[in-house]
Amino acid sequence: MSALRCALAATAAVSILLGSYALAPQTSQACIHPEREFKVPISADAQKGILFFDNGRQEMVIRPGYKLDTKGMKAKDDAIAGFTTIAWLIPTPSLPDNYKEVDAKLFTELEEFTRAEQEWGANGIEDGQKSPRSHGKRAAGGVEFHEQVKAGDYTIQPIKASGELGMVELKAWFKDNGFAEPKESLVRWYTENEYYWLAVKLHNPKGLPANGHVKPLQIGFKTDKPVYPVRINEGAGKFDLELWVVSRKEIDTDKSEGFGLKTIEQRDPMMHQSNRETKFADLPAEARKVAQDREGLNAMKEGKLYCYRFFATGVNDKIDLSKWMGDLSFEFKPEVKPQD
C-alpha cells in the first residue's frame, strides 16, 4: 500500500513510500513501482486511512491508491494480467506488533457514518497476527532486521537503522531490493527520530486491481500521539488524502489544519459531520474490528468517543511537504477539569 515510494494508505495521506520490492524501479517520478517487466506508467492516487488511538497505543489502517492507464490491457475481474506486485516503505515511530489485512468495506462504511450534513438538517446539529518483537539480527553498519511477517497477500519486513553508518546500509538495502530511494533528508529525519521502516510487499498472482483500490493493511504500534506517515511522500507526486481519527479525546483541529487537513466544517461552515461524538458500539462493524480486543484500546469500549473525518487536497502541490518540520501528527484539546 503506497507508509510505500508513496506512503498508510491513499488519500491519505498518510506517509507511504511506494517502490518495488525486490524489483527494479521504473522512474524517479513514479510513486508506485511494479515488477521490472511491467512497463505501463503508474502514478500515485488518493489514499485513505484510519487511526484508532488511546493511551499510547495506535491501530492504523492504510489503503494506498494508484492510477494506471489500462487502455489495451487485458483485465479479468478487475485484475490486470501481468500486474501482480507493488511495494512501499511505511515509517512508524516504534516496532509494530500487529499486522492484518482488512476488508475494504471499512472505508465505505465510514464514509456513510461520517457523512456531511447541513447544519439545519433533519438530524440536527452534531452533539493473522504475529508479533515481530524479537531482538532481530543486527547487521554491520547499524541496521537491524526484525522478523518478517505475513498478513494475507502482504509481506512486511521491519527494519531499524541507527547512526550515519546505519543510514548508508539502509539506503544500500533499498537499492539492492529495488525500492526507490527516499530523499537523503527524509532518511535522515526518520532515522534521527528513531523510526522503524516497514518494507511492504503486496502480491497477487491473479493480478492487482485496475481501479487502484488495493486491500487495506492494518498496523498496530505504540506512540505517544496519533501519527500518520505522510512526509515520506515528499516529491512522489500529487495525491489527496482522506483520514479518520478515533479517540477518547477531542482533537485540536486548528493545529491539524496547519498540516493542510480540514474537517467537513472547516471546508464548509454550512455543513457538519455526522457522528462526531459517538461510542464504540455505534461505530460501523468493520471499524470496530480494527480496535476489537487490541491491547491498550479496551478503554475505548466504554463512554464517549470522538470520530474525526479529515481531508487533505493536493499533497505535494498545495500542501508542500518539504516545508514540514516533522511528520503528520495530532494534538488534543486541553481537558477541562470540573470546578469544585
Buried (B, 14 or more C-beta within 10 A) or exposed (E): BBBBBBBBBBBBBBBBBBBBBBBEBBEEEBBBBBBEEBEBEBBBBBBBBBBBBBEEBBBBBBBBBBBBEBEEBEBEEEBBEBBBBBBBBBBBBBBBBBBBBBEBEBBEBBBEBBBBBEEEEEEEEBEEEBEBEEEBEEBEBBBBBBBEBEBBBBBBBBBBBBEEEBBBBBBEBBEEBBBBBBBEEBBEBBBEEEBBBBBBBBBBEEBBBBBBBBBBBBBBBBBEEBBBBBBBBBBBBBBBBBBBBBBBBBBBBEBBEEBBBBBBBBEEEEBBBBBBEBBBEEBBEBBBBBBBEBEBBBEBBEEEBBBBBBBBBEBBEEBEBEEBEEBBBBBBEEEEEEEE
